Amino acid sequence: MNFNLLVENLTNPALLFFVLGIGATYLKSDLEIPANSSKFISLYLLISIGFKGGQELSHETFSMNILWSMGFGILIAVLIPLYTFFILIRKLNVFDAGAIAAAYGSVSAVTFVTASGYLETKQMILHGYMVAIMALMESPAIIVGLILITLFNQGSKNEIDKRFFLKHALTNGSVLLILGSLIIGLLADAKQAEGIKPFTNDLFKGFLAIFLLDMGIASGKKLKSFFQFGWFPVAFAILIPLINGCIFALLSSFVTDVISDRFIFAVLAASASYIAVPAAMKVTVPNSNPGLYLPMALAITFPINITIGLPLYFFFVQMF
């Protein structure tokens, strides 16, 4: 493993802002992000992720290989939250189980970027359509998570009629925004996209830092609940990503024989979202606990993937 790569990612400013937020709560600081600003930043991140994914997709010439790859990516994003939810619900409430399942079914853009850097060290090419596939994998996991929460939350005061649960999931603001932004990015030509590039691209890292600062503050306030659950969330955050990555590294051989694509599929399956899903859950499922799913995804799964996961998944796609 490249030690410099590890240090570079662990000292990423966005990650450190998350740590700052946690530290501020333990220092009993009055630091906080206003609620309206926090919601705006969440919506901005969803727009940016969706639009950039649509732009990447617009630059590709469609082929059966790309279509199969897109379908496989969506399948990953549907299957992982389905089976992980039933593991999680044995120990956690329905809101936390659904939010964590959605996070682990979705993807981490930062892990994706790290994986692309890992490919460069192997003198291998990252195909542009894999960026679009990453964006496409955000929404299905959120939809599945919302559906599962709705189905298993029957009988509570927050119950949603089963007849409307699918409509509720598909028309949820966060899901609609990221899907709509992806379609808009797909339809916009390069000149039109250039006009809003300062908004969708240049500001992204800054807003991401503020978002993670806000999430760090929220997590710090509820971090005690993370440790109250004992060994289970820690074990889940370590083992499930490695299992997912290895399984889909093998299954990807049925879709493509391109090593770099198979490696990226494994990384996407192993990663957990700490941007799009928390942004969606903050707006949609306020009863879920960010002090549980954010530390799992960001403090445990992310470093596990970039230290152990990347070389492990690359080994699997090469050997099998």
ZIKAJO-V734233 format. One record per pair of residues at least 6 apart in sequence whose C-alpha atoms are under 8 Angstrom apart, sorted by sequence separation. I is the first residue (numbers start at 1). J is the second residue. If there is no record, write none. Layout:
((I	J) (I	J))
//
This chain:
((10	16) (24	30) (119	125) (153	159) (154	160) (169	175) (170	176) (256	262) (282	288) (24	31) (119	126) (226	233) (281	288) (89	97) (185	193) (88	97) (150	159) (253	262) (116	126) (150	160) (252	262) (151	162) (85	97) (150	162) (278	290) (85	98) (88	101) (249	262) (252	265) (151	165) (249	263) (252	266) (85	100) (150	165) (85	101) (249	265) (278	294) (81	98) (84	101) (248	265) (249	266) (147	165) (248	266) (82	101) (147	166) (247	266) (81	101) (245	265) (246	266) (274	294) (80	101) (81	102) (245	266) (248	269) (81	103) (147	169) (244	266) (245	267) (81	104) (146	169) (245	268) (274	297) (80	104) (81	105) (245	269) (273	297) (274	298) (80	105) (109	134) (144	169) (244	269) (245	270) (272	297) (79	105) (143	169) (244	270) (271	297) (272	298) (78	105) (107	134) (143	170) (243	270) (77	105) (241	269) (242	270) (76	105) (77	106) (241	270) (272	301) (107	137) (240	270) (241	271) (271	301) (272	302) (106	137) (107	138) (241	272) (271	302) (106	138) (143	175) (106	139) (142	175) (106	140) (271	305) (106	141) (270	305) (105	141) (106	142) (139	175) (103	141) (267	305) (102	141) (103	142) (139	178) (101	141) (102	142) (139	179) (102	144) (267	309) (102	145) (136	179) (267	310) (101	145) (99	145) (267	313) (98	145) (135	182) (266	313) (98	146) (98	148) (263	313) (98	149) (263	314) (95	149) (263	317) (94	149) (262	317) (94	152) (259	317) (74	133) (94	153) (233	292) (237	296) (259	318) (73	133) (77	137) (81	141) (237	297) (241	301) (73	134) (76	137) (77	138) (74	136) (78	140) (82	144) (234	296) (238	300) (66	129) (70	133) (73	136) (74	137) (77	140) (78	141) (81	144) (82	145) (85	148) (233	296) (237	300) (238	301) (242	305) (69	133) (73	137) (77	141) (81	145) (237	301) (241	305) (245	309) (249	313) (253	317) (226	291) (70	136) (74	140) (78	144) (225	291) (226	292) (234	300) (238	304) (246	312) (250	316) (208	275) (222	289) (224	291) (225	292) (242	309) (246	313) (249	316) (250	317) (253	320) (60	128) (222	290) (223	291) (245	313) (249	317) (60	129) (222	291) (223	292) (226	295) (221	291) (222	292) (246	316) (250	320) (57	128) (219	290) (220	291) (56	128) (57	129) (218	290) (219	291) (56	129) (218	291) (219	292) (57	131) (56	131) (57	132) (215	290) (219	294) (56	132) (219	295) (55	132) (53	131) (54	132) (53	132) (215	294) (52	132) (53	133) (53	134) (54	135) (53	135) (53	136) (50	135) (49	135) (9	114) (174	279) (175	280) (174	280) (174	283) (174	284) (172	284) (50	177) (51	178) (54	181) (55	182) (58	185) (46	174) (50	178) (54	182) (58	186) (49	178) (50	179) (53	182) (54	183) (57	186) (58	187) (47	177) (50	180) (51	181) (52	182) (54	184) (55	185) (56	186) (43	174) (46	177) (47	178) (50	181) (51	182) (54	185) (55	186) (130	261) (46	178) (50	182) (51	183) (53	185) (54	186) (48	181) (49	182) (50	183) (51	184) (52	185) (53	186) (54	187) (55	188) (43	177) (47	181) (51	185) (126	260) (127	261) (130	264) (134	268) (50	185) (51	186) (55	190) (125	260) (126	261) (142	277) (124	260) (104	241) (55	193) (138	276) (142	280) (138	277) (91	232) (119	260) (52	200) (116	264) (51	200) (52	201) (115	264) (48	200) (112	264) (115	267) (47	200) (48	201) (112	267) (48	204) (111	267) (112	268) (45	204) (108	268) (111	271) (107	268) (45	207) (106	268) (107	269) (45	208) (106	269) (107	270) (108	271) (80	244) (105	269) (107	271) (108	272) (109	273) (104	269) (106	271) (107	272) (108	273) (41	207) (104	270) (106	272) (107	273) (108	274) (104	271) (105	272) (106	273) (108	275) (104	272) (42	211) (103	272) (104	273) (41	211) (103	273) (103	274) (106	277) (76	248) (38	211) (103	277) (102	277) (103	278) (38	214) (99	277) (72	252) (33	214) (32	214) (99	281) (72	255) (32	217) (69	255) (99	285) (68	255) (69	256) (80	269) (99	288) (65	255) (95	285) (103	293) (14	205) (18	209) (21	212) (65	256) (96	287) (111	302) (115	306) (17	209) (21	213) (25	217) (73	265) (77	269) (95	287) (96	288) (114	306) (118	310) (17	210) (20	213) (21	214) (24	217) (76	269) (95	288) (96	289) (100	293) (104	297) (14	208) (15	209) (18	212) (19	213) (21	215) (22	216) (23	217) (26	220) (95	289) (99	293) (103	297) (111	305) (14	209) (17	212) (18	213) (21	216) (22	217) (25	220) (111	306) (115	310) (13	209) (14	210) (17	213) (18	214) (20	216) (21	217) (22	218) (24	220) (25	221) (96	292) (15	212) (18	215) (19	216) (21	218) (22	219) (23	220) (96	293) (14	212) (18	216) (22	220) (14	213) (17	216) (18	217) (21	220) (22	221) (45	275) (46	276) (45	276) (46	279) (42	276) (45	279) (43	279) (42	279) (42	280) (39	283) (10	303) (6	306) (6	307) (1	307) (1	311))
//
